[in-house]
Amino acid sequence: MIRRLFIAGCMAAVACMTVAPQARTAGAGETPAWAVEAPEKKQERMAWWTHDRFGMFIHWGIYAMPARHEWVKRNEKIADEDYQKYFERFDPDLYNPRQWAAQARAAGMKYVVVTTKHHDGFCLWDSDVTDYKSTNTPCGKDLIAPLVEAFRAEGIRIGFYYSLIDWHHPDFPIDRMHPAWTNDPEAVKAANAGRSMERYRSYMKAQLTELLTRFGAIDELFLDFSYPGENGKGHQEWRSEELLRLIRSLQPQVIVDNRLDLDHTDWGWDFVTPEQFMPREWPTVRGRRVPWETCQTFSGSWGYHRDEYSWKSVRQLVVMLVETVSKGGNLLLNAGPTARGVFDGRAVERLEGLARWMRFHDRSIYGCTEAPQEFAAPQNCLLTYNAEKKRLYIHVLEWPFKSLHLPGYEGRFKYAQLLNDASEIKYSTNTTPGSHTTENSAAGDVILDLPVNCPDVEVPVIELFLE
Ligand code: GLC
C-alpha cells in the first residue's frame, strides 16, 4: 500500500514535470472565485508595505547553537538523534525582544518577519500539534508571543516566516533537499514508507491556522519554499491553492510571498522575492512590473554563524537599501540572533550604522520609489523619488569635486539641499563659454555647486524640491 502510494507519488511528480508548462500557461488567466481582487484593492492592501520599504528578517532557532548555518542539519546530514542535542540545551537566557524591537526601530525598520519554524521543523511558538517547540526545551517559553507584543509596541508591523519544508516531521516525505536523502532510490523508498504527505498537509494547515489566529493581525507571511520537479515539492505537493485559500480566509489583508510555486498565476502571490542578489532593474512578471522584496543577509548565512567573515559594511548595506528603493523594491534585512538570545556585536554595529544614516535620510526611503524616466541619474548616483511630496533624492556614491552635473534638469526643480543638515546647495545653468574656470555644460543641464568636503555620512543625499 505504502509502496503503491510512493509509486503514485513519483508518477504524479513526473506527470507534473511533463505537463506543467501547458497547465501553467492555461492557469495564468483563470482566477478562482475566492482569489478575485481588483488591482486597486490589492494596491490598497499593500500600501503600507510599499510605503515602508524596509523590514527586519529574523532567523532564529536551535540552529543558532551549532552556529554554522541554518541548513546545518542538511549540510552535514545530521540525523534526528544527533540534532536533538541542540533541542535539549536550547536556553536563550538573554532573550529580550523589546531590545530587538528597539534596535530594529532605531535602524528604521518598519516591519519584522520572524521564523516561526524553519526547515529543521523546530517551532518557536507553543503549537498544539507538535512537541518539537521552544516550550519543551530548557527555555520553556513561547518565543513568538512576546516578540509580537514587543515589536508592535515599537510601532513595527508583524510578519511570519513559515517553512513549508520540514526535516523533522515524521510524515514529511524525504526528497532531494532532505538531510536523509540518498541517491539510492530503494533506500529512499524504504525511508518514506509510512510517511504521508496528506497528514503533513494537515499539519501545515493546523500550524498556519494557529499562527494566523493567535497573534492578532499578521501583516506579511513568508512561506518558504518550493522546488518542484523530480524528488522535489511544488504547488501540487503542498496543495498551494488550498493553503492560500485558508490563509486568505483567516487574514484577508496579509501580504504573501511567491514561494508557494504559484508564479504561473496572477493571484497566488503578492510579491516576488529575489534573495541574496541585486536585480538589475525593477523585476517584471509577464511583462509587468511587480511588487518585490529582496531578502539579504549581513554575512551570507541567515541563522547565526560564528565563523563567517563575509560581513557587509554599513556603507554596503546603506547602498543596498537605496538601490532597492531606486528600483521600486523593499529590503528585508536579516539578523540571526545567537542562542543566548541577542544580536552579536557585528550585527549591532551594522544596525547602529544603519540607524545613524536613517536618522537623517529616511525621507529618501519611506514613500519613495524609482524616479520617473525623465530624471536621468547623474554620474555615480542613485535616485529615489517621492511622488506625493514631489521630491527627488540624489544619493551620491562618489563625492565629486565641486560640481555635480544633472543632465536635462533645467526648470525641473526649484530648490536643492543636503538632506543630512538641510543646508542649501546653489546651482547654475549658465556657464560662460570659453571660461577656463567652469566647464561648459550641455543645454538643459544644471550644475550643483557642492562643498569640497563630502558630508560625514555613509552616503550623502541631495534633496531636490521639484516644480
Ligand atoms: C532560502 C533558505 C533559507 C532562508 C530563506 C530566506 O530559501 O532555504 O534558509 O530562510 O531562503 O529567504
Residues whose N, C-alpha, C, O or C-beta is under 5 A from the ligand:
A	BS01	GLC	E70 D224 F225 E275 C295 W302
